[in-house]
Structures are given as structure tokens and as C-alpha cells.
Amino acid sequence: MSKLIKKKLTYAERNRKAQEINKKAIIWVGSVLLAIVVIMTILMIVNNT
């Protein structure tokens, strides 16, 4: 019986996976901040009228 050998990720593969996670996090944070700015702007406009 042969056991399956688990292949370790190379440095480039690990780095690419980490960058992908970081990219998603940056997109999420950016979209949340943009939503907050839009909501605050709308509230300020409604409050002044």
C-alpha cells in the first residue's frame, strides 16, 4: 500500500494565495468605507434641508 504524499506549496504559490486574501480584504474594507461615506453624505444632505 502506498500513502499519498501531500505536496507542500512552493513559496510563489503561498505568496500568491496570501496576496489573493489581502486583495479581498482591501476590497471589502474599501467598499465598507465607501458605503459609510455615501450614507453619511446622504444623511447630511437630508438633515440640512
DSSP file (Angstrom, degrees, kcal/mol; ACC not computed):
  #  RESIDUE AA STRUCTURE BP1 BP2  ACC     N-H-->O    O-->H-N    N-H-->O    O-->H-N    TCO  KAPPA ALPHA  PHI   PSI    X-CA   Y-CA   Z-CA
    1    1 A M              0   0    0      0, 0.0     2,-0.4     0, 0.0     0, 0.0   0.000 360.0 360.0 360.0 135.9    0.0    0.0    0.0
    2    2 A S        -     0   0    0      3,-0.0     2,-0.3     0, 0.0     3,-0.0  -0.868 360.0-136.9-109.0 141.5    1.3    3.4   -0.9
    3    3 A K        -     0   0    0     -2,-0.4     2,-0.4     1,-0.0     0, 0.0  -0.695  26.0-110.0 -92.8 146.5    0.5    6.5    1.1
    4    4 A L        -     0   0    0     -2,-0.3     2,-0.6     1,-0.0    -1,-0.0  -0.599  29.0-137.4 -75.3 131.5   -0.4    9.7   -0.7
    5    5 A I        -     0   0    0     -2,-0.4     2,-0.6     1,-0.0    -1,-0.0  -0.805  13.0-134.8 -92.9 123.8    2.3   12.3   -0.3
    6    6 A K        -     0   0    0     -2,-0.6     2,-0.3     1,-0.0    -1,-0.0  -0.672  20.0-133.9 -81.1 120.6    1.0   15.7    0.4
    7    7 A K        -     0   0    0     -2,-0.6     2,-0.2     1,-0.1    -1,-0.0  -0.575  15.6-131.7 -77.4 129.7    2.8   18.3   -1.8
    8    8 A K        -     0   0    0     -2,-0.3     2,-0.2     1,-0.1    -1,-0.1  -0.545  26.4-108.1 -77.8 146.2    4.0   21.3    0.0
    9    9 A L        -     0   0    0     -2,-0.2    -1,-0.1     1,-0.1     2,-0.0  -0.514  32.7-122.5 -72.5 139.7    3.1   24.7   -1.6
   10   10 A T     >  -     0   0    0     -2,-0.2     4,-2.5     1,-0.1     5,-0.2  -0.285  28.5-103.0 -73.3 169.2    6.1   26.5   -3.1
   11   11 A Y  H  > S+     0   0    0      1,-0.2     4,-2.7     2,-0.2     5,-0.2   0.903 122.6  51.4 -60.6 -41.8    7.0   29.9   -1.9
   12   12 A A  H  > S+     0   0    0      2,-0.2     4,-2.4     1,-0.2    -1,-0.2   0.895 110.4  48.4 -64.5 -40.1    5.4   31.5   -5.1
   13   13 A E  H  > S+     0   0    0      2,-0.2     4,-2.2     1,-0.2    -1,-0.2   0.912 113.6  46.6 -66.8 -42.2    2.1   29.6   -4.5
   14   14 A R  H  X S+     0   0    0     -4,-2.5     4,-2.3     2,-0.2    -2,-0.2   0.916 113.3  49.5 -64.1 -42.2    1.9   30.6   -0.9
   15   15 A N  H  X S+     0   0    0     -4,-2.7     4,-2.4    -5,-0.2    -2,-0.2   0.902 110.5  50.2 -64.2 -41.3    2.7   34.2   -1.7
   16   16 A R  H  X S+     0   0    0     -4,-2.4     4,-2.1     1,-0.2    -1,-0.2   0.905 110.8  49.2 -63.8 -41.5    0.0   34.2   -4.4
   17   17 A K  H  X S+     0   0    0     -4,-2.2     4,-2.0     2,-0.2    -2,-0.2   0.901 111.5  49.1 -65.6 -40.5   -2.6   32.8   -2.0
   18   18 A A  H  X S+     0   0    0     -4,-2.3     4,-2.5     1,-0.2    -2,-0.2   0.897 110.8  50.2 -65.6 -40.2   -1.6   35.4    0.6
   19   19 A Q  H  X S+     0   0    0     -4,-2.4     4,-2.5     2,-0.2    -1,-0.2   0.870 108.1  53.6 -65.9 -36.0   -1.9   38.2   -1.9
   20   20 A E  H  X S+     0   0    0     -4,-2.1     4,-2.0     2,-0.2    -1,-0.2   0.914 110.4  46.4 -64.6 -42.3   -5.3   37.0   -3.0
   21   21 A I  H  X S+     0   0    0     -4,-2.0     4,-2.2     2,-0.2    -2,-0.2   0.923 113.3  49.2 -64.9 -44.1   -6.6   37.0    0.6
   22   22 A N  H  X S+     0   0    0     -4,-2.5     4,-2.4     1,-0.2    -2,-0.2   0.883 108.9  53.4 -62.9 -38.2   -5.1   40.5    1.1
   23   23 A K  H  X S+     0   0    0     -4,-2.5     4,-2.2     1,-0.2    -1,-0.2   0.916 109.4  47.9 -63.3 -43.4   -6.7   41.7   -2.1
   24   24 A K  H  X S+     0   0    0     -4,-2.0     4,-2.4     1,-0.2    -1,-0.2   0.901 111.4  50.7 -64.0 -40.5  -10.1   40.5   -1.0
   25   25 A A  H  X S+     0   0    0     -4,-2.2     4,-2.6     2,-0.2     5,-0.2   0.906 110.1  49.4 -64.5 -41.5   -9.6   42.2    2.4
   26   26 A I  H  X S+     0   0    0     -4,-2.4     4,-2.6     2,-0.2    -1,-0.2   0.907 111.1  49.8 -64.3 -41.6   -8.7   45.5    0.8
   27   27 A I  H  X S+     0   0    0     -4,-2.2     4,-2.4     2,-0.2    -2,-0.2   0.920 112.4  47.8 -63.3 -43.5  -11.7   45.4   -1.5
   28   28 A W  H  X S+     0   0    0     -4,-2.4     4,-2.3     2,-0.2    -2,-0.2   0.940 113.7  46.0 -62.4 -47.8  -14.0   44.6    1.5
   29   29 A V  H  X S+     0   0    0     -4,-2.6     4,-2.5     1,-0.2     5,-0.2   0.915 113.6  50.0 -63.3 -42.5  -12.6   47.4    3.6
   30   30 A G  H  X S+     0   0    0     -4,-2.6     4,-2.4    -5,-0.2    -1,-0.2   0.904 111.2  47.7 -62.9 -42.1  -12.7   49.9    0.7
   31   31 A S  H  X S+     0   0    0     -4,-2.4     4,-2.3     2,-0.2    -1,-0.2   0.881 111.7  50.2 -69.1 -36.7  -16.3   49.0   -0.1
   32   32 A V  H  X S+     0   0    0     -4,-2.3     4,-2.2     2,-0.2    -2,-0.2   0.927 112.2  47.3 -65.9 -43.8  -17.4   49.4    3.6
   33   33 A L  H  X S+     0   0    0     -4,-2.5     4,-2.4     1,-0.2    -2,-0.2   0.905 111.7  50.8 -64.2 -40.6  -15.7   52.7    3.9
   34   34 A L  H  X S+     0   0    0     -4,-2.4     4,-2.5     1,-0.2    -1,-0.2   0.909 109.4  50.8 -62.5 -41.8  -17.3   53.9    0.6
   35   35 A A  H  X S+     0   0    0     -4,-2.3     4,-2.6     1,-0.2    -1,-0.2   0.900 109.9  50.3 -62.6 -40.5  -20.7   52.8    1.9
   36   36 A I  H  X S+     0   0    0     -4,-2.2     4,-2.7     2,-0.2    -2,-0.2   0.923 110.9  48.8 -63.5 -44.1  -20.2   54.8    5.1
   37   37 A V  H  X S+     0   0    0     -4,-2.4     4,-2.3     2,-0.2    -2,-0.2   0.919 112.7  47.8 -62.4 -43.9  -19.1   57.9    3.2
   38   38 A V  H  X S+     0   0    0     -4,-2.5     4,-2.4     2,-0.2    -2,-0.2   0.931 113.4  47.3 -63.6 -45.1  -22.2   57.7    1.0
   39   39 A I  H  X S+     0   0    0     -4,-2.6     4,-2.5     1,-0.2    -2,-0.2   0.920 112.8  48.7 -63.5 -43.8  -24.6   57.1    3.9
   40   40 A M  H  X S+     0   0    0     -4,-2.7     4,-2.3     2,-0.2    -1,-0.2   0.892 111.0  50.9 -63.9 -38.8  -23.1   60.0    5.9
   41   41 A T  H  X S+     0   0    0     -4,-2.3     4,-2.3     2,-0.2    -2,-0.2   0.926 111.1  47.9 -63.2 -45.5  -23.3   62.3    2.8
   42   42 A I  H  X S+     0   0    0     -4,-2.4     4,-2.6     1,-0.2     5,-0.2   0.915 112.1  49.7 -62.5 -42.8  -27.0   61.4    2.3
   43   43 A L  H  X S+     0   0    0     -4,-2.5     4,-2.3     1,-0.2    -1,-0.2   0.893 110.5  49.9 -64.0 -39.2  -27.7   62.0    6.0
   44   44 A M  H  X S+     0   0    0     -4,-2.3     4,-1.5     2,-0.2    -1,-0.2   0.900 112.1  47.8 -66.3 -39.4  -26.0   65.3    6.0
   45   45 A I  H  X S+     0   0    0     -4,-2.3     4,-0.8     2,-0.2    -2,-0.2   0.929 114.3  45.9 -66.6 -44.6  -28.0   66.4    2.8
   46   46 A V  H  < S+     0   0    0     -4,-2.6     3,-0.5     1,-0.2    -2,-0.2   0.877 111.6  52.5 -65.6 -37.3  -31.3   65.3    4.3
   47   47 A N  H  < S+     0   0    0     -4,-2.3    -1,-0.2     1,-0.2    -2,-0.2   0.823 107.3  52.1 -69.5 -31.3  -30.5   66.9    7.7
   48   48 A N  H  <        0   0    0     -4,-1.5    -1,-0.2     1,-0.2    -2,-0.2   0.653 360.0 360.0 -81.5 -14.8  -29.8   70.3    6.1
   49   49 A T     <        0   0    0     -4,-0.8    -1,-0.2    -3,-0.5    -2,-0.2   0.478 360.0 360.0 -91.2 360.0  -33.0   70.5    4.1
